[in-house]
Amino acid sequence: MLLGHVKTHNLIVTYSLVIGVDAGATSSRVAVHALDGTRLGYARAGAGNPTAHGLDKAVAAIGGALREALGGHSGARVVASLAGVAGHVRELEPALGKVWADLGIPAGPRVMGDVEIAYVAGTPAPDGTLLLSGTGAIAARIAGHRRVVLADGLGWLLGDAGSGFWIGRAAAKAVVAGLDRAAPSSPLTELVLDHFLGAERGDSPRDSAARLVRLAQADHMRLAALAALVCRAAAEGDPVALDITRRAAGHLADTVHRVHEGGPIVLAGSVLTNDGPVRDTVIGLLAGETVATARDAAGAAAWLAAHDLLPERDRAALHARFTP
């Protein structure tokens, strides 16, 4: 009987599939895993945020990635699915349910916010804190893999202190102010002007400043792309860039301290997962805390989908297989 039970268990583990979805403002990722953590399929597609891009476009992107990730595997083998989605709207869950049904998957995905999935991408611990800085910035206390308290995440205009957008706007403001005063150029000035103007510089510093302002006003989200350039200039010793990155790190540390009550702190978002002065300074400001870095969020969603199907003793160990 025991041997038969083991064989049956192994068959279930290798036959059953779980699906994880990470749908954000710029891209969607879908991971397909066996219950032992083995990754059997993975695909990327366009933006999956229904608030920013519309329900139809988001569903089409997620559905396209799902079809590719499933490949030749039967949808009937799927025993659990979870979609972490930025900008969740009420109509999304039934719309995804239809896509799942069209692929022969017995049940649609459970949908939750991208904040929880970003946290799980860094740790299997059920309780802790997320600190995210990408285009935006937010901190969240997590309990039982659910967010319970948020800090910041209030958007580019009035919040998101320490985010990529905040860093880029601070850099653009500093460069524009320097051009307006005809101050000597700096590595940061040149990087920002190259980003916005390329070789099409103005006839005077003031003219270049005016052109930069017009371009930023026409597409303000271009400012977020400056964050990587600010970090590069800071690494080269540019004093203005160093000041911006120090202030950004201070804002992020203040934000996470407002909600953190114990457990690991997971760093997520491009500003904090990539090596650079903001990440380094934040880690220094969090000395004494257990700090982890988020890895693959689609795999994290698959692990969380499988959570209740996994033996309790194996869940933490399997987390690393789901989130390479």
Backbone torsions as a table, in degrees:
resi	resn	phi	psi	omega
1	MET	NA	-41.5	-178.8
2	LEU	-64.4	-44.2	179.0
3	LEU	-61.8	-41.9	178.2
4	GLY	-63.7	-37.7	178.9
5	HIS	-64.7	-42.6	-179.6
6	VAL	-63.3	-43.7	179.6
7	LYS	-62.2	-41.7	179.0
8	THR	-64.4	-42.8	179.1
9	HIS	-61.6	-45.8	-179.4
10	ASN	-63.1	-36.8	178.5
11	LEU	-64.5	-42.6	179.3
12	ILE	-63.3	-43.5	-177.6
13	VAL	-62.9	-41.9	-176.5
14	THR	-83.2	-26.3	-177.7
15	TYR	-85.1	-39.7	-173.8
16	SER	-74.6	143.9	179.9
17	LEU	-121.2	150.2	170.7
18	VAL	-127.0	150.1	-176.4
19	ILE	-120.9	134.7	173.9
20	GLY	-122.5	137.6	-179.2
21	VAL	-124.7	132.7	172.1
22	ASP	-120.2	102.2	-175.0
23	ALA	-111.7	113.7	-176.2
24	GLY	-121.0	-170.8	-175.1
25	ALA	-75.4	-18.8	-179.1
26	THR	-115.5	-25.4	-178.4
27	SER	-158.1	164.1	175.3
28	SER	-124.7	140.0	178.9
29	ARG	-129.9	139.7	178.9
30	VAL	-128.7	130.8	177.4
31	ALA	-119.0	137.7	176.0
32	VAL	-117.1	124.5	-176.8
33	HIS	-129.9	151.5	164.5
34	ALA	-79.1	166.4	-177.2
35	LEU	-68.9	-15.3	176.1
36	ASP	-87.5	6.0	178.0
37	GLY	94.8	-10.6	-179.7
38	THR	-60.8	128.3	178.5
39	ARG	-84.4	124.1	-177.2
40	LEU	-109.3	-12.5	179.2
41	GLY	-168.7	149.6	-179.6
42	TYR	-156.3	138.4	-179.7
43	ALA	-151.9	154.0	177.4
44	ARG	-121.0	149.8	175.9
45	ALA	-148.4	-168.7	-176.0
46	GLY	-73.1	-172.0	-174.6
47	ALA	-58.1	138.7	-179.4
48	GLY	-119.0	19.2	179.0
49	ASN	-89.5	108.9	-175.3
50	PRO	-71.2	-24.2	177.8
51	THR	-71.2	-42.1	-176.9
52	ALA	-81.7	-31.9	-170.4
53	HIS	-122.8	0.0	-180.0
54	GLY	93.5	148.3	-175.9
55	LEU	-62.3	-47.0	-174.8
56	ASP	-61.8	-44.7	-179.2
57	LYS	-65.2	-41.4	-179.8
58	ALA	-64.0	-46.5	-179.0
59	VAL	-63.8	-40.5	179.4
60	ALA	-63.0	-40.6	-179.9
61	ALA	-66.4	-46.8	-179.8
62	ILE	-64.4	-43.3	179.9
63	GLY	-62.9	-40.8	178.6
64	GLY	-63.6	-42.7	178.2
65	ALA	-66.2	-37.3	179.5
66	LEU	-63.3	-46.0	179.9
67	ARG	-59.2	-43.8	-179.5
68	GLU	-66.5	-41.9	-177.9
69	ALA	-67.3	-37.4	178.6
70	LEU	-66.4	-35.1	180.0
71	GLY	55.8	-125.6	-178.7
72	GLY	-89.7	2.9	-179.4
73	HIS	-76.8	140.1	-179.5
74	SER	-73.4	134.5	175.8
75	GLY	-62.1	-24.3	-179.9
76	ALA	-64.6	-18.2	179.9
77	ARG	-80.8	-11.3	-175.8
78	VAL	-76.1	124.1	-177.9
79	VAL	-107.5	-13.3	178.6
80	ALA	-163.6	145.3	177.6
81	SER	-141.3	146.5	176.0
82	LEU	-142.5	132.7	178.9
83	ALA	-117.3	119.6	171.8
84	GLY	-93.5	119.0	-170.0
85	VAL	-129.0	129.4	170.6
86	ALA	-80.2	133.7	177.6
87	GLY	75.9	42.2	-178.2
88	HIS	-61.1	136.2	173.2
89	VAL	-124.2	155.6	-172.5
90	ARG	-58.1	-36.3	-175.8
91	GLU	-75.7	-9.1	-173.9
92	LEU	-67.5	-44.4	-174.6
93	GLU	-60.4	-49.2	177.4
94	PRO	-66.2	-31.9	178.4
95	ALA	-65.8	-42.0	176.3
96	LEU	-68.6	-33.9	177.0
97	GLY	-57.9	-37.9	178.2
98	LYS	-66.9	-41.6	177.5
99	VAL	-61.0	-45.1	179.4
100	TRP	-60.3	-44.3	-179.5
101	ALA	-63.0	-39.9	179.6
102	ASP	-61.8	-25.0	179.6
103	LEU	-96.2	9.2	176.5
104	GLY	78.1	16.9	178.9
105	ILE	-84.9	128.8	-171.1
106	PRO	-59.6	-32.6	-178.1
107	ALA	-141.7	148.3	178.6
108	GLY	-71.4	172.4	-176.1
109	PRO	-79.8	151.0	165.4
110	ARG	-76.7	135.0	-176.8
111	VAL	-111.7	132.2	175.7
112	MET	-142.3	175.0	-176.3
113	GLY	-73.0	159.5	179.5
114	ASP	-72.8	-19.3	179.8
115	VAL	-62.2	-49.3	-179.6
116	GLU	-61.8	-40.2	-179.0
117	ILE	-67.8	-38.7	177.0
118	ALA	-60.9	-38.8	177.6
119	TYR	-65.1	-48.7	-178.0
120	VAL	-63.7	-25.0	177.7
121	ALA	-65.6	-12.4	-179.1
122	GLY	-110.9	-17.1	-174.5
123	THR	-162.3	148.3	172.0
124	PRO	-85.6	-6.5	-177.4
125	ALA	-62.7	131.7	-177.2
126	PRO	-71.5	-23.2	-176.1
127	ASP	-124.4	133.4	179.0
128	GLY	172.6	-149.9	-174.7
129	THR	-143.0	141.0	172.9
130	LEU	-104.3	135.8	168.1
131	LEU	-124.8	113.4	-175.8
132	LEU	-118.1	131.2	170.8
133	SER	-138.1	107.0	174.0
134	GLY	-126.8	-122.0	170.6
135	THR	-62.7	-41.8	174.9
136	GLY	-109.8	-175.5	-179.8
137	ALA	-145.8	138.2	-179.2
138	ILE	-156.8	152.3	169.8
139	ALA	-124.5	148.9	-178.3
140	ALA	-145.9	132.6	169.0
141	ARG	-84.1	133.1	-176.2
142	ILE	-114.7	132.9	175.0
143	ALA	-134.8	125.1	-177.4
144	GLY	59.0	37.3	-178.8
145	HIS	63.3	20.7	176.5
146	ARG	-124.8	139.7	177.6
147	ARG	-73.1	136.6	-179.3
148	VAL	-120.4	-27.8	178.0
149	VAL	-142.1	136.6	177.8
150	LEU	-116.4	151.8	171.3
151	ALA	-134.8	135.4	-176.7
152	ASP	59.2	-143.5	-170.6
153	GLY	68.6	30.8	-172.7
154	LEU	-97.8	10.3	173.5
155	GLY	96.7	161.1	-172.2
156	TRP	-65.4	-29.8	-173.4
157	LEU	-75.5	-43.6	-172.7
158	LEU	-122.0	-2.5	-176.8
159	GLY	-145.9	-146.2	179.7
160	ASP	58.8	44.1	-178.7
161	ALA	-64.2	129.6	-179.2
162	GLY	87.2	3.1	180.0
163	SER	-77.0	172.8	174.6
164	GLY	-59.9	-39.0	177.7
165	PHE	-65.3	-44.7	180.0
166	TRP	-58.8	-44.5	179.9
167	ILE	-63.5	-46.0	-179.0
168	GLY	-64.3	-41.7	178.7
169	ARG	-64.9	-40.4	178.4
170	ALA	-61.7	-39.9	179.2
171	ALA	-66.8	-45.7	-179.9
172	ALA	-62.2	-41.0	177.9
173	LYS	-62.0	-42.5	-180.0
174	ALA	-65.3	-41.0	-179.7
175	VAL	-67.8	-44.9	178.9
176	VAL	-60.8	-42.4	179.1
177	ALA	-63.3	-40.4	178.3
178	GLY	-65.6	-41.6	177.7
179	LEU	-64.4	-38.3	-179.7
180	ASP	-63.6	-30.1	179.1
181	ARG	-94.8	2.0	-176.4
182	ALA	56.6	39.0	179.2
183	ALA	-72.2	158.0	177.9
184	PRO	-58.8	147.1	-179.7
185	SER	-70.5	163.1	-179.5
186	SER	-143.4	167.8	176.0
187	PRO	-54.8	-40.6	179.7
188	LEU	-64.9	-42.5	178.9
189	THR	-57.7	-46.4	-177.5
190	GLU	-66.3	-40.2	180.0
191	LEU	-65.3	-42.0	-179.1
192	VAL	-68.4	-42.4	179.1
193	LEU	-65.7	-39.1	177.4
194	ASP	-62.6	-40.3	-179.3
195	HIS	-62.5	-44.0	-175.1
196	PHE	-90.2	-40.3	-169.7
197	LEU	-111.2	-20.5	-174.9
198	GLY	59.2	-131.3	179.0
199	ALA	-84.6	-6.5	-176.5
200	GLU	-86.4	61.0	179.2
201	ARG	-75.7	158.2	177.5
202	GLY	-74.8	170.3	178.9
203	ASP	-72.3	-16.1	178.8
204	SER	-146.9	162.5	176.2
205	PRO	-55.0	-40.2	179.4
206	ARG	-62.3	-39.4	179.1
207	ASP	-66.5	-40.3	176.6
208	SER	-62.3	-40.4	178.3
209	ALA	-61.6	-43.9	-179.2
210	ALA	-63.7	-39.9	178.5
211	ARG	-65.1	-43.4	179.2
212	LEU	-60.3	-43.7	-180.0
213	VAL	-61.4	-44.1	-179.3
214	ARG	-62.5	-42.1	-179.2
215	LEU	-67.4	-39.9	178.6
216	ALA	-66.3	-38.5	178.7
217	GLN	-68.6	-33.1	-179.8
218	ALA	-72.1	-30.0	179.8
219	ASP	-148.6	83.5	-172.2
220	HIS	-66.3	-23.2	-178.4
221	MET	-70.8	-12.1	174.5
222	ARG	-64.3	-21.2	-179.6
223	LEU	-63.6	-33.7	-178.1
224	ALA	-62.0	-30.4	-179.7
225	ALA	-67.7	-15.1	179.2
226	LEU	-73.8	-16.6	-174.4
227	ALA	-56.8	-44.6	179.9
228	ALA	-63.4	-35.4	179.3
229	LEU	-70.3	-35.7	177.2
230	VAL	-64.1	-44.2	178.5
231	CYS	-62.7	-38.0	177.4
232	ARG	-64.7	-44.4	179.2
233	ALA	-65.6	-37.0	178.2
234	ALA	-64.1	-40.5	178.9
235	ALA	-63.7	-25.3	178.2
236	GLU	-88.6	0.8	175.0
237	GLY	92.4	10.1	178.2
238	ASP	-62.5	121.7	-174.0
239	PRO	-64.7	-36.0	179.8
240	VAL	-68.3	-43.5	178.8
241	ALA	-63.9	-40.5	177.3
242	LEU	-60.7	-42.2	178.9
243	ASP	-63.9	-41.1	-179.9
244	ILE	-64.0	-45.6	-178.2
245	THR	-67.2	-36.2	177.1
246	ARG	-65.0	-42.8	179.8
247	ARG	-66.9	-39.3	177.5
248	ALA	-60.5	-46.4	179.5
249	ALA	-61.9	-39.8	178.1
250	GLY	-62.5	-42.5	177.0
251	HIS	-60.9	-44.3	-177.8
252	LEU	-65.8	-41.5	177.8
253	ALA	-64.1	-41.6	177.0
254	ASP	-60.2	-42.0	-178.5
255	THR	-63.1	-46.5	-177.0
256	VAL	-69.7	-33.3	179.4
257	HIS	-66.9	-20.7	178.4
258	ARG	-69.5	-23.1	-174.9
259	VAL	-120.4	-17.8	-172.2
260	HIS	-73.0	130.2	177.8
261	GLU	-131.2	12.5	178.9
262	GLY	133.5	168.4	-175.7
263	GLY	83.3	-178.7	-179.2
264	PRO	-71.3	153.1	170.6
265	ILE	-107.7	119.2	-179.7
266	VAL	-96.4	125.2	175.9
267	LEU	-92.4	128.6	-178.0
268	ALA	-138.6	165.7	-178.3
269	GLY	89.6	151.7	-171.8
270	SER	-60.4	-32.8	-178.9
271	VAL	-66.7	-32.5	-174.3
272	LEU	-105.0	-13.8	178.0
273	THR	-95.0	-16.9	177.3
274	ASN	-95.5	140.6	177.9
275	ASP	-59.7	138.6	179.8
276	GLY	167.2	176.8	-173.7
277	PRO	-65.8	-31.6	179.3
278	VAL	-68.9	-49.8	178.1
279	ARG	-57.7	-47.5	-177.7
280	ASP	-60.8	-43.6	-178.6
281	THR	-68.8	-40.7	177.9
282	VAL	-60.5	-45.7	179.4
283	ILE	-60.4	-39.5	176.7
284	GLY	-63.4	-39.0	179.5
285	LEU	-72.0	-17.6	179.2
286	LEU	-102.8	21.4	179.5
287	ALA	-53.3	135.6	-178.3
288	GLY	96.8	-15.7	177.5
289	GLU	-93.9	156.7	171.3
290	THR	-84.1	112.7	-174.8
291	VAL	-113.2	129.2	177.1
292	ALA	-123.0	162.0	180.0
293	THR	-116.1	131.8	179.3
294	ALA	-62.9	140.9	175.8
295	ARG	-113.5	-133.1	-173.1
296	ASP	-75.0	118.3	-174.8
297	ALA	-76.3	-31.7	177.4
298	ALA	-66.3	-41.4	175.3
299	GLY	-64.3	-36.4	177.1
300	ALA	-63.5	-40.6	177.5
301	ALA	-64.0	-38.4	177.5
302	ALA	-64.7	-41.8	178.0
303	TRP	-62.1	-41.8	-179.6
304	LEU	-69.2	-34.1	174.8
305	ALA	-62.2	-37.6	-177.7
306	ALA	-83.7	-9.6	-168.1
307	HIS	-46.0	-53.7	-175.0
308	ASP	-76.7	-9.9	178.3
309	LEU	-92.6	-11.3	-177.2
310	LEU	-92.8	144.2	173.0
311	PRO	-57.6	135.5	-175.4
312	GLU	-55.3	-37.5	-177.2
313	ARG	-68.7	-19.2	-175.0
314	ASP	-102.2	-11.0	-170.9
315	ARG	-58.5	-50.0	-176.5
316	ALA	-64.0	-42.3	-179.0
317	ALA	-65.5	-36.8	-178.9
318	LEU	-72.6	-20.9	-177.0
319	HIS	-53.3	-41.8	-178.1
320	ALA	-65.4	-28.9	179.5
321	ARG	-74.7	-32.0	178.8
322	PHE	-77.9	-25.4	-173.7
323	THR	-123.1	67.0	-176.8
324	PRO	-67.2	NA	NA
